[in-house]
Amino acid sequence: MNLFGVLDINGSALTAQRQRAEIVAANLANAETTRTPEGGPYRRQHVVFGARRLRSGFARMLAGFSDASARGVRVERVLADGAPAVRRFEPAHPDADAEGYVSFPAINPIEEMVNLMGAARAYQLNVSATNATKSMIVETLEILR
């Protein structure tokens, strides 16, 4: 694979990790949301990654990809967590049921922070790989000059 193919793969990974970070941030922001438009408490979201085909046809040939099995990264889907809501006794809460319990999302802020740190670190690593690839391209152009 040539260096431009590496940039394409890194770009897809950067996009996927950004989406992952956005989902985790939404989970953290809604950790106390007891009412949604769909009804009930917010449900934690999970990101599922999958392989993405790189450019196809003429664009692939033009870029000179020699490895036909090369794949990028994409977010295949975002799934709602199936964990039951956490019930807390708060009779003064506006969303309390007849027994005084309120259903809160099953979100652990510590787990979400670890997920956010993982997404940020993966993003940083892909930025480093992109910068290294760009440096190799510049060095190659300098040698050819």
Backbone torsions as a table, in degrees:
resi	resn	phi	psi	omega
1	MET	NA	142.5	179.0
2	ASN	-86.4	174.6	-175.8
3	LEU	-67.2	-29.7	178.9
4	PHE	-69.9	-31.9	174.4
5	GLY	-65.5	-37.7	177.0
6	VAL	-63.6	-41.1	177.8
7	LEU	-62.4	-37.7	178.7
8	ASP	-64.9	-43.1	178.4
9	ILE	-65.2	-44.8	178.4
10	ASN	-61.3	-39.6	179.0
11	GLY	-62.8	-40.6	178.9
12	SER	-67.3	-37.0	178.5
13	ALA	-67.8	-38.0	177.2
14	LEU	-61.9	-43.9	179.2
15	THR	-63.2	-43.5	-179.4
16	ALA	-64.7	-41.8	179.9
17	GLN	-69.7	-32.6	175.9
18	ARG	-64.4	-42.8	178.2
19	GLN	-64.0	-39.9	177.4
20	ARG	-60.4	-44.7	179.8
21	ALA	-63.5	-37.5	178.2
22	GLU	-64.3	-40.7	179.4
23	ILE	-66.6	-43.3	179.6
24	VAL	-64.4	-40.5	177.7
25	ALA	-63.1	-38.2	176.8
26	ALA	-65.0	-38.3	176.7
27	ASN	-61.0	-45.7	179.4
28	LEU	-64.2	-41.9	-178.3
29	ALA	-66.0	-27.7	-176.9
30	ASN	-105.9	19.5	-177.0
31	ALA	-61.9	-20.4	-180.0
32	GLU	-117.7	13.4	-178.2
33	THR	-78.8	116.1	-176.3
34	THR	-100.5	-10.9	-177.6
35	ARG	-138.3	124.6	178.0
36	THR	-120.6	165.2	177.6
37	PRO	-60.0	-28.7	178.8
38	GLU	-77.4	-13.9	-177.1
39	GLY	98.3	140.7	179.3
40	GLY	82.7	-177.4	-178.1
41	PRO	-74.9	162.0	174.9
42	TYR	-59.2	145.2	177.4
43	ARG	-111.4	129.4	179.3
44	ARG	-55.4	142.1	-178.4
45	GLN	-109.1	145.7	176.2
46	HIS	-121.3	143.4	177.0
47	VAL	-100.1	134.2	176.6
48	VAL	-114.4	118.2	178.4
49	PHE	-86.6	154.9	175.6
50	GLY	-149.5	172.9	178.7
51	ALA	-80.6	145.3	178.9
52	ARG	-123.4	130.5	175.3
53	ARG	-66.7	139.8	176.0
54	LEU	-79.5	-176.7	-178.4
55	ARG	-43.8	149.1	-179.2
56	SER	-120.9	164.1	173.6
57	GLY	62.5	-132.9	-174.1
58	PHE	-62.4	-40.1	-179.3
59	ALA	-61.4	-39.1	178.4
60	ARG	-66.5	-42.9	179.9
61	MET	-65.2	-41.1	-179.6
62	LEU	-63.5	-39.7	179.3
63	ALA	-73.2	-15.8	175.4
64	GLY	78.6	31.5	177.9
65	PHE	-66.5	126.3	178.2
66	SER	-99.7	-14.9	-178.2
67	ASP	-105.1	100.6	-176.8
68	ALA	-69.4	-16.8	-178.9
69	SER	-91.3	1.7	-178.4
70	ALA	-64.1	138.2	-178.8
71	ARG	-133.3	151.8	172.8
72	GLY	-101.2	-165.7	-179.0
73	VAL	-120.0	143.1	175.0
74	ARG	-146.2	159.9	173.1
75	VAL	-85.5	112.4	-179.7
76	GLU	-71.8	-45.3	179.3
77	ARG	-163.5	164.0	174.9
78	VAL	-116.6	120.8	-176.5
79	LEU	-106.7	143.6	173.7
80	ALA	-81.5	139.6	179.1
81	ASP	-69.4	140.2	-179.2
82	GLY	-91.6	3.8	-178.9
83	ALA	-64.9	140.6	179.2
84	PRO	-68.6	153.2	178.6
85	ALA	-64.5	152.9	177.2
86	VAL	-89.8	124.0	-179.3
87	ARG	-97.0	127.9	178.4
88	ARG	-123.8	143.4	178.9
89	PHE	-81.8	105.2	177.6
90	GLU	-142.9	78.6	-173.9
91	PRO	-62.2	-21.8	-179.4
92	ALA	-84.7	-8.3	-178.6
93	HIS	-71.0	139.6	-178.9
94	PRO	-63.5	-20.7	179.8
95	ASP	-100.1	14.2	180.0
96	ALA	-69.1	142.3	177.0
97	ASP	-81.4	-172.7	-176.5
98	ALA	-62.6	-26.4	179.9
99	GLU	-89.5	-3.5	179.1
100	GLY	91.8	9.0	-179.8
101	TYR	-96.5	144.2	177.7
102	VAL	-118.2	136.2	177.4
103	SER	-90.6	119.7	178.3
104	PHE	-110.0	155.7	178.1
105	PRO	-61.8	147.0	177.8
106	ALA	-85.9	70.1	-178.1
107	ILE	-119.3	125.9	175.9
108	ASN	-98.2	110.0	-177.3
109	PRO	-58.2	-32.6	179.4
110	ILE	-66.7	-44.6	177.9
111	GLU	-62.4	-40.6	179.7
112	GLU	-67.0	-37.2	177.3
113	MET	-65.4	-39.5	176.8
114	VAL	-63.8	-41.8	177.3
115	ASN	-62.8	-39.9	179.1
116	LEU	-66.8	-41.1	177.4
117	MET	-64.1	-38.5	177.5
118	GLY	-63.7	-43.0	178.6
119	ALA	-65.1	-42.0	179.4
120	ALA	-64.4	-41.3	179.8
121	ARG	-67.2	-42.0	177.4
122	ALA	-63.1	-37.9	177.4
123	TYR	-63.5	-46.3	179.4
124	GLN	-60.2	-41.0	179.2
125	LEU	-64.1	-39.2	178.0
126	ASN	-69.5	-33.9	174.8
127	VAL	-64.4	-42.8	178.0
128	SER	-61.7	-42.6	178.1
129	ALA	-63.8	-39.6	177.9
130	THR	-64.0	-44.5	179.6
131	ASN	-64.3	-39.0	177.5
132	ALA	-64.4	-40.4	178.7
133	THR	-65.3	-43.3	177.9
134	LYS	-61.7	-39.2	177.8
135	SER	-63.1	-40.0	177.9
136	MET	-64.6	-38.5	178.3
137	ILE	-64.4	-44.4	179.2
138	VAL	-62.7	-44.3	179.2
139	GLU	-62.6	-39.6	177.9
140	THR	-62.7	-42.0	178.1
141	LEU	-65.5	-36.2	177.7
142	GLU	-66.3	-39.6	179.1
143	ILE	-65.8	-40.5	-178.2
144	LEU	-74.8	-14.8	-177.7
145	ARG	-70.5	NA	NA
